[in-house]
Amino acid sequence: MASPVYVFAQSSSTNYQVNEASFGVGGDIDSNSTNYNARASIGNLGVGEPVSTTYNAVAGYITPREEYLELNITAGTADLGTLSDVTTGTANGTFYVRTYVASGYVVETMSQPPTSEGGAHLTSMTSAGSSAVGTDQFGINLVANTSPATFGSNPAPQPDSSFAFGAAASGYNTTNIFKYNVGDVVASATKGIGQTNYTVSYIANIPSLKPAGTYTMVHDLVAIPTF
């Protein structure tokens, strides 16, 4: 005799909205006691993430349907060292973006380049290019580099690219090529699920007549969902 198939759903309004649904041989979306609450399903009839041009769905064990987007700075201090006209300063910073049931996201950089106490600033690389010692340059990318040093790292979906889909954006996704414009999109994902770890690689070059001082930048990154 075939096992029965149970369907669990929460709905509301005259138009019928399904908040949670399960097709399987059993389960419960709201098991309560004094100290615990559980949602369970047994024998799922389908798992995976079907995707079309306009829609995507997550099939499997009961999970919340609420959209979620998080940006977390995991290594927030990047020291470019003492700059000179014969070397390039390099540094890394790291962050991750984690999202669930969104349609994707973009990450924008919103800060001015490093500025000294006297108001001098490093010149942004408004067009993508390589590091040039002795010139006035400030740029970043979000990939692994071998020049002017071995530093940085490619975006790392967790645990792999079948679970998360973040990537460095155009202009910031080429090894040894750097760029910086306030408001640029530096990373994005076309699907809204999973966590991607990012490394920001910074470079700075100065000419011999650059005003002395301590140059600082509070780097603001903004994650924006793309529903």
N, C-alpha and C positions, 0 to 999 in steps of 0.2 A: 504494500500500500504506500502510495506517495506521501511524503511528509508535507504538512500544511505550510503555506507561505504566509508570513505575517507582514503586514505593512503598518508602520508607525508614522504618524504625521501630526504636526501642529499646524493649525490654520486659523485665520482671522479675516474679518471684513467680508462684505458681500461678494467680493471678487475672488475669494479663496486664495490665500497665500500659504504656501507650504514652507515652514521654517526648518523642519527636520523630517527626513523620510528614511525608512529602512525597508529593503526587500530581502528577506532571508527566512530562515527556519525558526527564528525566535529572537527575543531581545526586549529591552525596555529603555525608553528614553528618559525616565525619571524615577529611579529607585532611591527612596529616601529612608534614612533612619535619623535618630537624634544627632549623630555626629558625622554622618557621611551622606554623600550624594553620588550616584553612579548612573552612567549611560552605557548600555551594553547591547551588542548584537551578536548573533550566532549564525554561522553558515551563510555568509554573504554570497549572493548570486552574481555579483559583479564587482570588480575592483579596477582601479586605474584612473586615467585622466583623459577622457575624450575631448577633443578640441576641434573647433571649426573656425572659420574666419571671424565670426562674430561672437561665439559663445565657447565657454569651456565648463566642464563639470568634473567634480571629484567624487568617484565612487569607491565605497569601501566602508569601513567601520564608521559609526555615527560620530560626526565631528561638528563643532559650531559652524554656523553659516555667516557669522559676523565678519566683515572685512577688517583687516589688521595690517598696519604698516609701521615698522620700527626702524629707525636709524640709530646706531650706537657707535660712538667713538671708542675704539679699543686701545689705541696708542696715540695719545693726543699731543705729545711734545715732539717737535721735529727741530733739531739743531743743525743749522747749515754751517756752523763753525765760524772761524775767522776768515772772512773773504779777502782775496787779493787779486791783482790783475794777472796772475800767472797760474791760478788754480780755479777749479769750479767747486762751489759748495754743493753738497748733495745731502739729502735726508729723506726719511720715510715717515709716513703716518698711516694708521690703519683704521678702518671702520667696517661695519657690516650693515646690510639692509636685509630685514626679514619681513616677509609679507605672506598674506594668506587670503585666498579667494578675492583678490583684486584683479584688475585687467592688466596690471603692470605698473611701472613707476619710472620716474626720471629723478636723477640727483643733480642739482644745480650748485655751482660754487658762487658765493655771493659776496666775497670779501675783496677789498683793495689789496694790491701787492704789498710786501713788507715796506714799512715806512720808518724813518729815523725820528728821534726826538726833535730834530730841527726841521722836519717836514720833507726831507728828501725821500724819494722812494725808488725802489728797483723798477726797471722798465719791463712791463708785461710783454711776453711774446704773443702778440695778437694774431700772428700767423704761425702755423706749426713749423718747427724747424729744429735743427740740432744745436747742441751746446757749442758756444764759441768763446773760448777763453779771452779775457781782455775786453769784452764788449759788455754793454749794460743789458742784462737779461734776467728775467724771472719766468719760470715755466714749470708745469707739472705734466705728468701722465699717470696712467693707472695700469701699467704693464711692467714686466721685467725688462731691465736694461743691462747693457754691457758697456756703454759709453755715455758720459765721461767716467763712469765707474760701474762695477757690478752691483746693482742695487734694484730694489723694487720687486714686484711679483705680479703675475697675472691674476685677474679675478678668479676666485675659487668658490664655485657653487658647492653647497654642503648637502649631502656627502659627495654628490657628483652632479654632472650637468643634466641628468635625467630627473632630478628633484628640484633644482633651482636654475634660474635662467638669466641672472645678471651678467652684464658685459660692460666694458669700457666704451665710451661714446666716441664717435668719429672725431679725430683731432687729438684724442687722448689715448688711443689704442694702438699706437705704433712704437715698437721698440726703438729707443734712442732719439725719439722725436717728441718735442715738448711744446706746450702752448699754454696761454692763460688769458682768458677774458672774463670779466665779472659778468655773471648771469649765464655762462655757458652750461650746457648739459654735459656732465663728465662721465655719467654712467646711467644705464637704463636696463629695464627688463620688459619684455613684451608679454609675459605671463605673470600672474600674481600669485605665486606660491613659492615657499622655500626661503632659504637664506644664502646670500652670496657675500663672501669676505673680499674686501677691496684693500689695496695698498696704494696710497698716493705717493708718488716719487716727485720730490722737489729738486730743482736746480737753481743756482744763482751764480751769475758772473758779474764782475764789476770792472770798469776801466780804471786806469791809474789815477784819474782826477775825481773819482767819486767822493762826495763828502763823507767824512768819517762819522762814526756813530754806531749805535745799536739799532739794528733794523728788526722790527717785530711785525707779526701778522697774526690776528685772531681769525683762523680760517673757519668760516661759517659754511656748512653744507646743508642743503635743504632737500628732503625727499618728498616728492609730490606724486600721489597716486594718479594713474591714468585710467579712470573708469570708462 
